Amino acid sequence: MTTAHKGAKPAPKSKPAKPAGKPDAKAAHKAHVAAAAKSSAAKAAKPAPAPKVPPKPAPRKLKGTPKSRLEKSLPVLDKVFGELVLPETGTVLEKAVFLVVREGHPADVAGRYMQALKEHFIDWNDVRVSRPTELARMLLGPGRVAQSTHRKLIERGRRVRELIEQVYGDRNDTTLEFLLEQKAREQVEYLSDLDDLGAHNAAALVQWLSGDDKLVHVTTELAEAAHKLGLTDSAAVTRVKKDLSSLAPKAELVRIAAHLTQLGALAEADWPAPVMELLA
């Protein structure tokens, strides 16, 4: 029997080996977290797909030349918005009142309404202090009319009265003669604030006062309407001003300024049926 040497250290105990095939839980968790982070980073780095842009609608191919289309369009717009045959007028305010009164009417009816206002009232201040119902009664004259017509003329009378009232409030007078001393841009700025005149009539009045043989003020609404009607090949304001000035005689420019500005203020879906037929 062998005796152990005194002072010798006992041999260290060996750790039991891990069973083969059993995964380390901590290492597996770390690997899973790392893989998830890598996947997230890859997804973040991948650019998002670009949004689909709807294709632009093909431009309309309208028949006829721009000049022939303008000649066809103006009578249609007259019927929709009211004829605009410029009368002999004494003052700038009278021009403004006429532009409101003629809306929705043939030229002879508009002339008759203006004549009634001048005959039955002392001056424009007398119109200013009158009730819309009284103005409507003077416009209608003798005889019975449909109730709808009566209501429309009361509203027209209100617009005329409020237009003059606003001028009086601004100037302490019923006159717009000061506009004759201003440039077109200044005229537009002032007239655009007259709520009951309307942007289309403001554009028409500025053109009327200019006496020019070219358009002096083109609104974006006018430009867009002209382009949609096939009168110009661009909706750029400067291009429309040049093209329409060359297409139309001087006598038609006030009419163009009023009608196309009023049409362009409407969404195309709201264009009257007779006007939509021009696009066919």
Phi, psi and omega in degrees: 000131185269138181258136181291144180288134181296144178083353179285137180282144178290147179296136181297146178282132179278141179288142178293137180292144178292143179297136181295143175089351181269120185286154174279121185295317181295317181295322179295321180294317179298321180294321180294316179297317180296318180295320179295319179295320179296320180294318180296319180295323180293320179293322181293324182287337182284122183295143178291146179297139180295140179296145180286126179265124180296142181296144178292139178295144180295138180298144179293143174254099184264146183281151174087169178276161176305321181294316180292327179290324177295316180298328178281327185285320188300315178297326178295315180293328175300316182291326182283313188255349183108138180295152179226081176257115189290123178271171170284121182233152184272325185227167178294320179297323178297322176299315181297317179296318179301317182299327177284316184295324186285348185301128176079010184231155169294163185299322183292323179292317179299320178296320179294321178295317179297319179298321180296320179296319183285331181277324188265353180234145184298312179202185183290336175291326176295322175296320183300323184265008180267156178280148177304324179295324178292319178297318180297320181296322178291323179292321184289322184074191181289158178102163181266147178225165178296148181299325179296321178294320179298316180297319180297321182285332173295317178295320177297319177298321178297317180297317179298313181298314182292327176299311180294321179299320180292320177299316180297318179297325180282320191247352186058032180195156179261065180215149174237017184298336180299338180296335181294341180264001183254160174279164184304319182297318179293321178299316179300316181299317181288311185293332179295339179273353178274095190304319186275358173279313180094146182298325181292320178286329175297316178297319179294318182293319178299318178294317180299316182291332183291321184068012184282161177263018174218160178292131182260342181212119179243118177280160176297327178296316178298315182298317180293318179296318180299319181293315181296326180281356179079023179275337177221159180264012178209152177261010177293131186303315182295323179290319180295318179302315182292313185293313181292326178297328179277338182276326190249144174289163182307321184295341183262353188291324177295317178300315180297315181300318181289306188294314184287328175294318180292320179293316183293341178285346179266144170295146184302329178295340181260005179296138178301151183306316180300328179286321179298330178296336178291341181270354182288000000 
